Amino acid sequence: MVDTFVAAAGEDSTYQRTRLYLPGQLFDPLYEETVDCKVLHLWPGGAEVQCAAEFPPATSLVLYASSFGRFEG
């Protein structure tokens, strides 16, 4: 089931966000490491993911979201 919501006051509400629970993978091209993750929200301006790994701020990652494709950021 997929439902949508609008960001709360104080957040970037330019885009409507879609609440999901999809399996995905985060790839760190600098260290060539991949970790499993869950995609919790997806919108044209970004994504919210959950995973066991931690990355330093401003790390460039590639998100592979099942049924949605590949996203860099």
Short mmCIF file of the C-alpha atoms (twelve columns), coordinates in Angstrom:
data_MODEL
# 
_entry.id   MODEL 
# 
loop_
_atom_site.group_PDB 
_atom_site.id 
_atom_site.type_symbol 
_atom_site.label_atom_id 
_atom_site.label_alt_id 
_atom_site.label_comp_id 
_atom_site.label_asym_id 
_atom_site.label_seq_id 
_atom_site.Cartn_x 
_atom_site.Cartn_y 
_atom_site.Cartn_z 
_atom_site.pdbx_PDB_model_num 
ATOM 1  C CA . MET A 1  0.000  0.000  0.000   1 
ATOM 2  C CA . VAL A 2  1.298  3.454  -0.913  1 
ATOM 3  C CA . ASP A 3  -0.049 6.644  0.606   1 
ATOM 4  C CA . THR A 4  1.026  10.239 0.119   1 
ATOM 5  C CA . PHE A 5  1.470  13.156 2.463   1 
ATOM 6  C CA . VAL A 6  2.667  16.742 2.383   1 
ATOM 7  C CA . ALA A 7  5.748  17.730 4.395   1 
ATOM 8  C CA . ALA A 8  5.161  19.286 7.817   1 
ATOM 9  C CA . ALA A 9  5.572  23.025 8.404   1 
ATOM 10 C CA . GLY A 10 9.205  24.064 8.372   1 
ATOM 11 C CA . GLU A 11 10.229 21.337 5.930   1 
ATOM 12 C CA . ASP A 12 10.714 21.739 2.193   1 
ATOM 13 C CA . SER A 13 7.148  21.291 0.985   1 
ATOM 14 C CA . THR A 14 7.851  22.033 -2.677  1 
ATOM 15 C CA . TYR A 15 7.055  18.430 -3.549  1 
ATOM 16 C CA . GLN A 16 4.443  16.021 -2.351  1 
ATOM 17 C CA . ARG A 17 6.213  13.036 -0.793  1 
ATOM 18 C CA . THR A 18 5.150  9.439  -1.229  1 
ATOM 19 C CA . ARG A 19 5.409  7.134  1.763   1 
ATOM 20 C CA . LEU A 20 6.856  3.782  0.747   1 
ATOM 21 C CA . TYR A 21 8.510  0.748  2.222   1 
ATOM 22 C CA . LEU A 22 10.670 -0.581 -0.596  1 
ATOM 23 C CA . PRO A 23 13.852 -2.613 -0.472  1 
ATOM 24 C CA . GLY A 24 16.821 -0.798 -1.930  1 
ATOM 25 C CA . GLN A 25 20.580 -0.490 -1.907  1 
ATOM 26 C CA . LEU A 26 22.922 2.416  -1.251  1 
ATOM 27 C CA . PHE A 27 26.185 2.404  -3.178  1 
ATOM 28 C CA . ASP A 28 29.196 4.462  -2.076  1 
ATOM 29 C CA . PRO A 29 31.271 4.942  -5.258  1 
ATOM 30 C CA . LEU A 30 34.276 6.285  -3.320  1 
ATOM 31 C CA . TYR A 31 34.767 3.016  -1.396  1 
ATOM 32 C CA . GLU A 32 32.835 0.810  -3.841  1 
ATOM 33 C CA . GLU A 33 30.621 -0.518 -1.044  1 
ATOM 34 C CA . THR A 34 26.932 -1.417 -1.216  1 
ATOM 35 C CA . VAL A 35 24.563 -1.714 1.751   1 
ATOM 36 C CA . ASP A 36 20.940 -2.812 1.880   1 
ATOM 37 C CA . CYS A 37 18.373 -0.191 2.849   1 
ATOM 38 C CA . LYS A 38 14.656 0.530  2.980   1 
ATOM 39 C CA . VAL A 39 13.225 3.457  1.033   1 
ATOM 40 C CA . LEU A 40 10.745 5.181  3.361   1 
ATOM 41 C CA . HIS A 41 9.835  8.275  1.321   1 
ATOM 42 C CA . LEU A 42 10.504 9.258  -2.270  1 
ATOM 43 C CA . TRP A 43 9.864  12.597 -3.983  1 
ATOM 44 C CA . PRO A 44 11.325 14.476 -6.968  1 
ATOM 45 C CA . GLY A 45 13.662 16.419 -4.652  1 
ATOM 46 C CA . GLY A 46 15.091 13.459 -2.724  1 
ATOM 47 C CA . ALA A 47 14.496 10.347 -0.703  1 
ATOM 48 C CA . GLU A 48 14.465 9.205  2.905   1 
ATOM 49 C CA . VAL A 49 16.141 5.856  3.488   1 
ATOM 50 C CA . GLN A 50 16.887 3.670  6.485   1 
ATOM 51 C CA . CYS A 51 19.934 1.447  6.739   1 
ATOM 52 C CA . ALA A 52 22.366 0.045  9.297   1 
ATOM 53 C CA . ALA A 53 25.379 1.883  7.813   1 
ATOM 54 C CA . GLU A 54 26.399 5.452  8.582   1 
ATOM 55 C CA . PHE A 55 27.891 7.837  6.038   1 
ATOM 56 C CA . PRO A 56 29.655 11.149 6.682   1 
ATOM 57 C CA . PRO A 57 27.671 14.298 5.799   1 
ATOM 58 C CA . ALA A 58 27.876 15.360 2.135   1 
ATOM 59 C CA . THR A 59 28.827 11.847 0.981   1 
ATOM 60 C CA . SER A 60 27.745 11.244 -2.626  1 
ATOM 61 C CA . LEU A 61 25.729 8.034  -2.832  1 
ATOM 62 C CA . VAL A 62 23.740 6.146  -5.438  1 
ATOM 63 C CA . LEU A 63 20.336 4.796  -4.412  1 
ATOM 64 C CA . TYR A 64 18.951 1.770  -6.201  1 
ATOM 65 C CA . ALA A 65 15.231 1.580  -5.368  1 
ATOM 66 C CA . SER A 66 13.317 -1.527 -6.399  1 
ATOM 67 C CA . SER A 67 10.828 -0.757 -9.174  1 
ATOM 68 C CA . PHE A 68 11.938 2.912  -9.349  1 
ATOM 69 C CA . GLY A 69 15.492 2.802  -10.650 1 
ATOM 70 C CA . ARG A 70 18.767 4.511  -9.870  1 
ATOM 71 C CA . PHE A 71 19.204 7.925  -8.232  1 
ATOM 72 C CA . GLU A 72 22.419 9.862  -7.527  1 
ATOM 73 C CA . GLY A 73 22.797 12.407 -4.779  1 
# 
